[in-house]
């Protein structure tokens, strides 16, 4: 009997050691998984019962599945960051527009949303929600409040990954944004106006939208040379109500799957007017895994600059194709040069999928890393060719010119004459730069926009404007032939206008 007892005890101890060793190996293995792989493990153990509710338009199951995993992010900024006397009013407008940051004497506060994507506390949100924050606090739907740290953030995709300590947090299931269809029902979940969890419904209005908000983050390198522009805009557009504080929140389908991270709205007032934009989750997956593994984004580049084609540009370039991307220049040492792509070629497909706009190519390449290959199809002299391009890292690629238009011609097309803003005008609107439109010519760009004389041009492509010559310089820094003008109308409204350089 004693021998049996000893044998039983030995077996128990052996089992305990085996279980402990298994748990140690399992933990180490889980730490090496991507977020999508970690979620497969999570949802295998926690199966979701949510089914598509689009048949009877009952979104209760999807809302119940998602809201526990969408959090309120509160940020605190130092006095210098919050000082209105040192800030560009258009940066203030950007933050109010998307992040609901409130400035005051001393420290300022911000408010946004985030989405839990792993049960050990990783949260995806927007870069502009947490950028330069001195303190980040996360409030869960169950009212728990936890401090968070930044794992990684990227202004060029407006994504950030933060983390709170703990285990067993509810998770929002990652979906597949490639499967999203225009017209399908979606839900936006977040904390608008710092309210408690709010769910709104709408449809997908469009995919692959480029709206130019990330151009404003362009900055020269410390040595004064231009940097390779890596901004990627390929937003999912929705008419689900998105407002201040929704930034970083979830856009989900009727199965409760995350298909996008809410990032921006298009509005004349700063509040919802029917146009919301979310970052596709398939792009976010790669960026977030980079953050966790490297702390920054590892992005591969094709090594070309290009222009979207349409009927007018096709005529300008002397080509018959109106769909695709016209190659303006080849970056020396880039993958495109090695693959034989030349200036004047027209990129028509990426990995077998048609390219209608630049966003189609940028999002696809944005999911890859240096060393990965992408298949490009292009037209040259009417002949179609397909090549495999090996993406290069940023350090091995030199910047090529991205603006094929003439800045002088663009200024002429604006159809306006200017005069420097007076000190009283600058003081009135709390601006440090400004060029007043004194006359608008019929048929020019400003005339088409119905932009009146008396409007003050504050910046172009993020560059302060004080004299007419500044416009030429600023337009030449635009990406993909886009120009963004920040202005103040005669009645005091802050406006943003965009147009393409022709």
Residue, then its C-alpha position, 0 to 999 in steps of 0.5 A: x500500500x505504501x508503495x502504491x502511495x509513493x507511486x501515485x505521489x510520483x505520478x502527481x509530481x511528474x504531471x505537475x512538472x509537465x503541466x508547468x513546463x507546458x505552460x512555460x512553453x505555451x507562454x513563450x510561443x504565444x509571445x511570438x505570435x502575430x496579433x491575428x494568430x493570437x486572436x485565433x487562439x483566443x477565439x478558439x477558446x472563446x468562440x463568438x456566437x455573433x452572426x450577420x445581422x444584416x438580414x433583419x437589421x438587428x445590430x444588437x449582437x454585434x454591438x454587444x460583442x464589440x462594446x466591451x473591447x472599445x475603450x476611452x483614452x484620456x491624454x494629458x499634455x504639458x503646458x508647452x504642448x497646450x499653450x495656444x499662443x505657440x500653436x498653429x490654429x490649424x493644428x488646433x483645428x485638426x486636434x479638435x476635429x479628431x481628438x477633442x483636445x482642450x487647451x487651457x492655461x497649464x496642462x491640457x487634456x485630450x480624449x479619444x477611443x481605442x480597441x482592445x486586440x489582445x487579452x493581455x492589454x494591447x490597444x490600437x488607436x490613432x497616432x494623433x490621439x496619443x502623439x506627444x502625450x505626457x500621460x495616457x489613461x485608459x478607461x474600460x467600459x466596466x469603469x476600471x482606469x489603467x495607465x497605458x504606455x506607447x509601444x509604437x506610433x506612426x504619423x504616416x498611417x495615423x496608427x498607434x499601439x498602446x498597452x495596459x497591464x493585465x490579463x483577461x481583457x475582452x477582445x474585438x475580433x479582427x476582420x478582413x477589410x478586403x472583403x468589405x463591400x460598398x453598401x454593407x452595414x457597419x457600426x462605429x463604436x467609440x466615445x464621442x464628446x467624451x460620452x460613454x460607449x456610443x454605437x452608431x450605424x451606417x453603410x460603407x460609402x466607398x473604399x480606397x479614399x484619399x483625403x490628404x490629411x496625412x500630408x500635413x505631417x511631412x517634415x524635412x530631415x535634420x540635415x534639411x534634405x527632403x525625406x521619403x514620404x511614406x504616408x498611406x491613405x486608403x480609407x474606408x468611407x462610411x456614413x455611420x456617425x463619427x464625431x470628436x472623440x471617436x478617433x481610434x474607435x472601432x468600425x465593425x461589420x454586422x458580425x462584430x468583426x473589426x474592419x477599420x480604425x476610425x480616424x477622420x471626418x469631412x466637415x465644415x463645422x467640425x461635427x458629423x456631416x455624413x462623411x467618416x473615414x477609417x483605416x482598413x484593418x488589413x493595413x493596421x494588422x501589419x503595422x501593429x505587428x511591426x510596433x510590437x516586434x520592432x517598436x516602429x514600422x518596417x516599410x518596403x518601397x517600390x521606388x517610383x513616383x507616380x501620378x493618378x491617370x484620368x482623361x485629362x492627364x492621359x492627354x497631357x502625357x500622350x497616352x491612351x490609358x486612363x486607368x492606372x498610375x503614370x510613372x514620373x520618375x524612378x528612384x535610384x537603387x530602388x526595386x522598380x529600377x532593378x525590375x526594369x520599370x522606367x519613367x513613362x510606364x503605366x502601372x495597371x495591376x498589383x498582385x493581379x488586382x487592377x489599380x484605379x487610384x494610387x491608394x490601391x497600390x499604396x495600401x497593398x505595399x504598405x502591408x509588406x516589409x523590405x525584402x518582400x516581393x510584389x508583382x506589378x503589371x505595367x504598360x509600355x508602348x502598348x505592350x503589357x509586361x509583368x515583373x516581380x519587384x523586391x521592396x527596399x528599405x527606407x535607408x537604401x532608397x533615395x528620395x525622388x521628385x514626386x511633383x511633376x507639375x509646374x508650381x508656377x503654372x499652378x499659381x497661375x491656375x489659382x487665378x488670384x492676386x495677393x497681398x501680405x496679411x497685416x499685423x492686425x489681421x494676424x492678431x485677430x485670427x491668432x496666426x503668425x503667417x498669412x497672405x490675403x487674396x486681393x482679387x479672384x480671376x474668373x475661371x481660376x481655381x479659387x473662382x471654381x471654389x467660390x473662394x472670395x477675395x479677402x480670404x487669408x491663405x495661412x499655409x500650403x502643404x503645411x508650409x506657412x505662407x507670407x508672400x506669393x513666392x512661398x506658394x510656389x515653394x510650398x506646392x512643389x513639396x506636395x505628394x502625388x501632385x496634391x496641394x492642400x491650402x489652409x485658409x480663413x474666409x472673410x467671415x472668420x471660418x477656418x477652411x481647408x481646400x485641396x486640388x491636384x497639380x496639373 
